[in-house]
Amino acid sequence: MMRSTVSDPRTDAVLPTWLQDIAVQLLAPFVSRRAPHALLLSAPEGNGLQELCSTLATRLLCEVADDGIDSCRRCRGCHLIAAGNHPDLRLTMPDPDKASAPITVAQLRSLIDFVNTTSHQGGWRIALLMPAERMNSQAANALLKSLEEPPPRQLFLLASHNPWRLPPTVRSRCQQHVLPTPTTEQAQQWLGEQGLNAQSATAALAAAGGQPMTALALYQDGELQRRDARRHDWEQLLAQQYTASALAAAWQNDAQRSLNWLATWLADSARREAAAANSSTLRGLCAAFDAVSHASGLLSTTSVTNLRPRLVLEDVLEQCLRCLRNRRTHV
């Protein structure tokens, strides 16, 4: 799937604090005319990678910006980006309607046609691949020649959450940068600027593994409340106030995310038991975690067409109860 611009091209957005220094660092060579032809930027999902790419693309295609990281937000280039149709910016990404879809060789060939044409605005042409590690092997091979012999004033911007999944031949032809991780204070401050109070920000960050953009998405989607409900239901099951069948019925419409939550709960509990050197309880938690992981894999397998989430959930919940029957840890 091709799109003309980055997914969130808000020209009025302020780049988060923890990304401002690296934005200055990345833009400096373009000001001094020693710019690289390919950048590989990596960060965990939810850490601001998309926001940084949006800032870089907007700044490089702004027609009157100064030496800073901010675009003017008034010129023709900025207006075209804001409208999502700048002719010198191309975003290539997997089909968003298919969870495991790759970036295909057909998409890369279309992108190569784009980079080999003359700039419409007389400046940079930017080819953004996000997330770049989703390229299949044929697509990665198609990209190599352009990375080896890039056209003038062409920037390949590869954004990746898992850069080690890219072929070494691709990585070696890019200037690589790892985005800094925000401190807890920076993440909480940013979430506060998005309208979350301190308690909600803390809860959202804990649920998101410390990644602020993911935390905001969880909060806005209502996932925090659903996680609280899952925990209550799970504790009721462990206390024998709920049956596996009833819980499976309650979770069946959100089976995959419910299993993901349960896997996280089991993993966190296992880490606590390992620290306490409680080997018998640890074995039960690990066995339950394996059962949940297997069930999650079944539900995510597209070839299993007749699988009923309720039956899978009921079976795995029964397995978990058997594994945890003798555990005495606090839930």
Protein Blocks (a to p, Z undefined) as FASTA:
>chain_A
ZZfbdfblcfkbccdfklmmmmmmmmmmmmnopacfbdcddddehilpmmmmmmmmmmmm
pckbcfblbdfhlammlmmmmnopafkbccddddfkbmklccdfklmmmmmmmmmpccfk
lpacddddddfklpcfklmmmmmmmmmmccehiacddddfblmlpcfklmmmpccddddd
ddfklmmmmmmmnopafklmmmmmmmnnopaklmmmmmmnommmmmmmmmmmmmmmmnop
acfklmmmmmmmmmmmmmmmmmmmmmmmmmmmmmnopaklmmmmmmmmmmmmmmmmmmmm
mklmmbcfklmmmmmmmmmmmmmmmpcbdZZ
